[in-house]
């Protein structure tokens, strides 16, 4: 399972960063970056929470 970001919708509000800072990061230009690779089984719940809490619905799991 991976995190997919719709960068056309993302406003870099940072909600996801607050929920899972090991998976999401805002760079110096306030652009969202996402950790590469599959989500570890013990981190799926946090990824699901980040997706659910995104105010612009810019995140999904695939």
Rosetta blueprint (number, residue, H / E / L):
1 X L
2 X L
3 X E
4 X E
5 X E
6 X L
7 X L
8 X L
9 X L
10 X L
11 X L
12 X L
13 X L
14 X L
15 X H
16 X H
17 X H
18 X H
19 X H
20 X L
21 X L
22 X L
23 X L
24 X E
25 X E
26 X E
27 X L
28 X L
29 X L
30 X L
31 X L
32 X E
33 X E
34 X E
35 X L
36 X L
37 X L
38 X L
39 X L
40 X L
41 X H
42 X H
43 X H
44 X H
45 X H
46 X H
47 X H
48 X H
49 X H
50 X H
51 X H
52 X H
53 X H
54 X L
55 X L
56 X L
57 X L
58 X L
59 X E
60 X E
61 X E
62 X L
